[in-house]
Amino acid sequence: MGYIEKIFKKQLRDLSFDDVSNYFREPQEESEILEFKSGQGDFEGVFVKNILRTINAFLNSSGGVLIWGAPKETIDEKDKAKFCVGELTPLTISKDKDHLINRISSSISYMPIDIRLERLEKGDQYLYVFEVDESSSKPHQYNGSYYIRLDGQSKPAPHYVVDALFKQVKLPEVEGCINFSGFHFTQGDDIIMSVEVLVTNFSPFINEKNISYRLICSPGMFQDNGKGDYYSDHIALLHFGMPHRTTHTIHLTNSALHAKNYEFDIMLTISGELSPAKICHYRFNLQKQRGSGNFQFNQTVVDFYENRTFKEIQDEKNATKESFYKSVLNR
């Protein structure tokens, strides 16, 4: 769930001018993930000096939301707290959001991704709402400096922080899934099923090496090797935007299915040199499809999950080292 959805209970693309106006009926304080800018001042000057700097800081920190056109800042006389409340200060200049996103991308290095923007209109008044995700390829630099969020403000990062950002461990985000692309019954009511394994690297700047996967079908037999499981060869290198696809054929005999009440399981595990191992599991029941020759994923699947780490699965089961050895060693 993104920050906008947490704050406004709707996604950015569904946000309206009135939603923002209603939000500031109550005092709102800036924070590590919230920044408010009034719509006063020169558009170009504010964009270059403030908007780009704040977005750079969000990228290098935990992400956040920037509302441009917010009410003027108010200072509480007692505790000197700063907050925004009341009438908005919308801009009167309309800029195409794609134009602004392109300017952001070309002004910040490394080129950032996962920055979303909506221009909210009411007559000739405009608000600009930015939603920025924490970057997986930080640190990012703007105008010769690395900015981070400190005390609700965007400030140049101290040297030790920049050094830590450069040294952070960055792991590629590799995921897999199965596309059930073909299915038919033989004359003896056996099943021949074609499955396509898709392995994708979702990390734009981190390549993964030596990726492999294992497929298990129970009951079933892979025509690649005549066994119930299949170990892939290593994929030497996996780049962002270039998924690896492989098709396999599985033979499920009618007798084996009958013994399992026409339920069968397919499991896919994916691992690489750096990325954590993940598992996908699909359970099907063919009772309703017997004799029809028809296979619809949504009508046949009983339960499934995709790309869960073994750590997540162990945590759900409250597994410990002791319980692991007990199950493996049977003692």
C-alpha positions as CSV (number, residue, x, y, z in Angstrom):
1,M,0.0,0.0,0.0
2,G,1.4,3.4,-1.0
3,Y,1.6,6.5,1.2
4,I,-1.3,8.2,-0.7
5,E,-3.6,5.2,-0.1
6,K,-2.7,5.2,3.6
7,I,-3.4,8.9,4.0
8,F,-6.4,9.4,1.7
9,K,-7.8,5.8,1.6
10,K,-7.6,5.9,-2.2
11,Q,-4.9,5.7,-4.9
12,L,-3.2,8.7,-6.4
13,R,-5.0,8.4,-9.7
14,D,-8.3,8.6,-8.0
15,L,-7.4,11.6,-5.8
16,S,-9.4,14.9,-6.3
17,F,-8.9,18.5,-5.6
18,D,-11.6,18.4,-3.0
19,D,-9.9,15.4,-1.3
20,V,-6.8,17.5,-0.6
21,S,-8.9,20.5,0.4
22,N,-10.7,18.4,3.0
23,Y,-7.5,16.9,4.2
24,F,-6.3,20.4,5.3
25,R,-9.4,21.1,7.3
26,E,-7.5,19.6,10.2
27,P,-3.9,20.8,11.0
28,Q,-1.3,18.6,9.2
29,E,2.4,18.5,10.2
30,E,5.3,17.8,7.9
31,S,7.2,14.6,8.6
32,E,9.9,12.3,7.2
33,I,7.3,11.2,4.6
34,L,5.2,14.4,4.2
35,E,6.2,17.7,2.6
36,F,3.9,20.7,1.9
37,K,4.6,23.5,-0.5
38,S,2.4,26.5,-1.0
39,G,1.5,27.5,-4.5
40,Q,3.0,31.0,-4.1
41,G,6.1,32.2,-5.8
42,D,7.7,31.6,-9.2
43,F,6.8,28.2,-10.6
44,E,10.2,27.5,-12.1
45,G,12.1,28.8,-9.1
46,V,10.1,26.7,-6.7
47,F,10.3,23.6,-8.9
48,V,14.1,23.9,-9.3
49,K,15.0,24.9,-5.7
50,N,12.4,23.0,-3.7
51,I,10.5,20.3,-5.5
52,L,13.4,18.5,-7.1
53,R,15.4,18.7,-3.8
54,T,12.5,17.2,-1.8
55,I,12.0,14.4,-4.3
56,N,15.7,13.6,-4.2
57,A,15.5,13.4,-0.4
58,F,12.5,11.1,-0.5
59,L,14.3,8.8,-2.9
60,N,17.3,8.6,-0.5
61,S,15.1,8.1,2.6
62,S,11.9,6.2,3.0
63,G,9.9,7.8,0.2
64,G,7.0,10.2,0.8
65,V,4.3,12.5,-0.5
66,L,4.8,16.1,-1.7
67,I,1.7,18.3,-2.0
68,W,2.4,21.5,-4.0
69,G,-0.4,24.1,-3.5
70,A,-0.9,23.3,0.2
71,P,-2.0,26.0,2.8
72,K,0.6,28.5,4.1
73,E,2.6,27.2,7.0
74,T,1.3,28.3,10.5
75,I,3.4,28.4,13.6
76,D,1.9,27.7,17.0
77,E,2.9,30.5,19.4
78,K,3.1,28.3,22.4
79,D,5.2,25.3,21.3
80,K,6.4,26.7,18.0
81,A,5.1,23.7,16.2
82,K,4.7,24.1,12.4
83,F,1.6,22.9,10.6
84,C,-0.6,23.6,7.6
85,V,-4.4,24.1,7.8
86,G,-7.2,25.9,6.1
87,E,-7.4,27.4,2.6
88,L,-5.2,25.9,-0.1
89,T,-2.8,28.1,-2.1
90,P,-3.3,26.5,-5.6
91,L,-1.0,27.3,-8.6
92,T,-2.4,29.1,-11.6
93,I,0.1,27.5,-14.0
94,S,-0.8,24.2,-15.7
95,K,2.0,21.9,-16.6
96,D,1.7,18.5,-18.2
97,K,2.6,15.8,-15.7
98,D,4.6,13.8,-18.3
99,H,6.7,16.9,-18.9
100,L,7.4,17.3,-15.2
101,I,8.2,13.6,-14.7
102,N,10.7,13.8,-17.6
103,R,12.4,16.9,-16.0
104,I,12.7,15.1,-12.7
105,S,14.2,12.0,-14.3
106,S,16.7,14.1,-16.2
107,S,17.7,16.3,-13.2
108,I,18.4,13.5,-10.7
109,S,21.2,10.9,-11.0
110,Y,20.9,7.9,-11.0
111,M,17.7,8.3,-13.1
112,P,14.9,7.6,-10.6
113,I,11.9,5.4,-11.2
114,D,8.6,4.9,-9.2
115,I,7.8,8.6,-9.0
116,R,4.1,9.3,-9.6
117,L,2.4,12.6,-10.1
118,E,-1.1,13.9,-10.5
119,R,-2.2,17.4,-11.5
120,L,-5.5,18.1,-9.7
121,E,-7.7,20.8,-11.2
122,K,-10.6,23.0,-10.1
123,G,-11.4,25.7,-12.6
124,D,-8.1,27.5,-13.4
125,Q,-6.5,26.4,-10.1
126,Y,-4.0,23.5,-9.9
127,L,-2.5,21.2,-7.3
128,Y,0.5,19.0,-8.0
129,V,0.7,15.8,-5.8
130,F,3.9,13.7,-6.0
131,E,4.2,10.2,-4.5
132,V,7.8,8.9,-4.3
133,D,8.9,5.4,-3.4
134,E,12.1,4.7,-1.5
135,S,14.7,4.0,-4.1
136,S,16.2,0.6,-4.5
137,S,19.2,2.2,-6.3
138,K,20.1,5.0,-3.9
139,P,21.9,7.2,-3.3
140,H,20.6,9.8,-5.9
141,Q,22.2,13.1,-6.5
142,Y,20.6,16.5,-7.3
143,N,22.6,19.6,-8.2
144,G,25.8,18.2,-6.8
145,S,24.4,17.1,-3.4
146,Y,22.8,14.1,-1.9
147,Y,19.6,15.0,0.1
148,I,17.9,13.1,2.8
149,R,14.9,13.7,5.1
150,L,15.9,15.0,8.6
151,D,13.5,16.4,11.1
152,G,10.8,16.7,8.4
153,Q,13.1,18.7,6.1
154,S,15.2,18.0,3.0
155,K,18.8,18.5,3.9
156,P,22.2,17.7,2.4
157,A,23.3,14.3,3.7
158,P,26.4,14.2,5.9
159,H,29.4,12.4,4.5
160,Y,29.0,9.3,6.7
161,V,25.3,9.0,5.6
162,V,26.3,9.1,1.9
163,D,29.0,6.6,2.6
164,A,26.6,4.3,4.3
165,L,24.1,4.6,1.4
166,F,26.8,3.6,-1.1
167,K,27.8,0.6,1.0
168,Q,24.3,-0.7,1.6
169,V,23.6,-4.3,0.6
170,K,21.6,-4.3,-2.6
171,L,19.9,-7.5,-3.6
172,P,18.3,-8.2,-7.0
173,E,14.5,-8.8,-6.8
174,V,14.0,-12.0,-8.8
175,E,10.5,-13.5,-9.1
176,G,9.0,-16.4,-10.9
177,C,5.6,-17.7,-11.9
178,I,3.9,-20.4,-14.0
179,N,1.6,-19.7,-16.9
180,F,-0.6,-22.8,-17.6
181,S,-0.6,-22.4,-21.3
182,G,-2.0,-25.8,-22.6
183,F,-4.2,-28.7,-21.4
184,H,-5.9,-31.7,-23.0
185,F,-7.2,-35.2,-22.2
186,T,-5.9,-38.2,-23.9
187,Q,-8.2,-41.1,-25.0
188,G,-7.4,-42.9,-21.7
189,D,-8.3,-39.8,-19.7
190,D,-4.7,-39.0,-18.9
191,I,-3.8,-35.3,-19.0
192,I,-1.1,-33.6,-21.0
193,M,-0.3,-30.1,-19.6
194,S,2.0,-27.4,-21.0
195,V,3.4,-25.0,-18.5
196,E,5.5,-21.9,-19.1
197,V,8.0,-20.9,-16.4
198,L,8.7,-17.2,-16.3
199,V,11.6,-15.8,-14.3
200,T,12.0,-12.0,-14.1
201,N,14.5,-9.6,-12.6
202,F,12.6,-6.5,-11.3
203,S,15.8,-4.6,-10.2
204,P,16.7,-2.0,-12.8
205,F,20.3,-1.6,-11.9
206,I,21.3,-5.0,-10.4
207,N,21.8,-8.0,-12.6
208,E,21.4,-11.5,-11.1
209,K,23.7,-14.4,-11.9
210,N,23.4,-18.2,-11.9
211,I,19.7,-18.4,-11.5
212,S,18.0,-21.8,-11.4
213,Y,14.6,-23.2,-10.7
214,R,13.1,-26.5,-9.7
215,L,9.6,-27.7,-10.8
216,I,7.7,-30.4,-8.9
217,C,4.4,-32.0,-10.0
218,S,2.7,-34.4,-7.7
219,P,1.4,-36.6,-9.1
220,G,2.9,-36.1,-12.5
221,M,5.9,-36.7,-14.8
222,F,7.9,-34.3,-16.9
223,Q,8.4,-35.3,-20.4
224,D,11.8,-33.5,-20.3
225,N,13.3,-36.2,-18.0
226,G,10.6,-38.8,-17.2
227,K,10.6,-37.7,-13.5
228,G,8.2,-36.0,-11.1
229,D,10.6,-33.0,-10.7
230,Y,12.8,-31.0,-13.0
231,Y,16.0,-29.1,-12.2
232,S,16.8,-26.3,-14.7
233,D,20.2,-25.5,-16.1
234,H,21.7,-22.3,-14.7
235,I,20.7,-19.0,-16.3
236,A,24.1,-17.3,-16.4
237,L,22.8,-13.7,-16.3
238,L,19.4,-12.1,-15.9
239,H,18.9,-8.5,-16.8
240,F,16.1,-6.1,-15.9
241,G,13.4,-6.1,-18.6
242,M,14.6,-9.4,-20.2
243,P,12.6,-12.2,-18.6
244,H,13.6,-15.9,-19.1
245,R,10.9,-18.2,-20.4
246,T,10.9,-22.0,-20.6
247,T,8.1,-24.3,-21.6
248,H,7.6,-27.8,-20.1
249,T,5.2,-30.7,-20.7
250,I,3.7,-32.6,-17.8
251,H,2.0,-36.0,-18.1
252,L,-0.6,-36.9,-15.4
253,T,-2.0,-40.4,-15.6
254,N,-5.7,-41.0,-14.9
255,S,-4.9,-43.7,-12.3
256,A,-2.6,-41.4,-10.3
257,L,-5.1,-38.6,-10.4
258,H,-7.9,-41.0,-9.3
259,A,-5.8,-42.1,-6.3
260,K,-5.4,-38.4,-5.3
261,N,-9.2,-37.6,-5.8
262,Y,-8.2,-35.7,-8.9
263,E,-6.1,-33.2,-7.0
264,F,-2.6,-32.3,-8.0
265,D,0.1,-29.9,-6.9
266,I,2.7,-28.0,-8.9
267,M,5.6,-26.2,-7.1
268,L,8.2,-23.8,-8.4
269,T,11.3,-22.7,-6.5
270,I,13.6,-20.0,-7.8
271,S,17.1,-19.1,-6.5
272,G,20.0,-17.1,-7.6
273,E,23.5,-16.1,-6.6
274,L,22.3,-13.1,-4.5
275,S,18.6,-13.1,-4.5
276,P,16.7,-15.0,-1.7
277,A,15.1,-18.2,-2.7
278,K,11.3,-18.0,-3.4
279,I,8.6,-20.5,-3.8
280,C,5.3,-20.7,-5.8
281,H,2.7,-23.3,-5.0
282,Y,-0.4,-24.2,-7.0
283,R,-3.0,-26.8,-6.0
284,F,-5.7,-27.9,-8.5
285,N,-8.8,-30.0,-8.4
286,L,-10.2,-31.5,-11.6
287,Q,-13.3,-33.1,-10.3
288,K,-15.6,-30.6,-12.0
289,Q,-13.6,-30.6,-15.3
290,R,-13.4,-34.4,-15.7
291,G,-14.7,-35.4,-19.1
292,S,-15.1,-31.8,-20.2
293,G,-11.6,-31.4,-21.7
294,N,-11.7,-27.9,-20.3
295,F,-9.2,-26.3,-17.9
296,Q,-9.8,-22.8,-16.6
297,F,-7.2,-21.6,-14.0
298,N,-9.7,-19.7,-11.8
299,Q,-12.2,-22.5,-11.9
300,T,-9.7,-25.3,-11.2
301,V,-7.2,-23.9,-8.7
302,V,-8.0,-24.7,-5.1
303,D,-5.2,-22.6,-3.5
304,F,-2.0,-20.9,-4.6
305,Y,0.6,-18.4,-3.6
306,E,3.5,-17.0,-5.5
307,N,7.0,-15.6,-4.7
308,R,7.0,-16.2,-1.0
309,T,10.4,-16.5,0.7
310,F,11.2,-19.6,2.8
311,K,11.7,-17.2,5.7
312,E,8.1,-15.9,5.3
313,I,6.7,-19.5,5.2
314,Q,8.8,-20.5,8.3
315,D,7.6,-17.4,10.2
316,E,3.9,-18.3,9.4
317,K,4.5,-21.8,10.8
318,N,6.4,-20.4,13.8
319,A,9.2,-22.8,12.7
320,T,12.5,-22.9,14.7
321,K,15.8,-24.6,14.3
322,E,14.7,-27.2,16.7
323,S,11.4,-27.9,14.9
324,F,13.4,-28.1,11.6
325,Y,15.8,-30.7,12.9
326,K,13.0,-32.6,14.4
327,S,11.1,-32.8,11.2
328,V,14.2,-33.6,9.1
329,L,15.7,-36.2,11.5
330,N,12.4,-37.5,12.8
331,R,13.4,-37.4,16.4
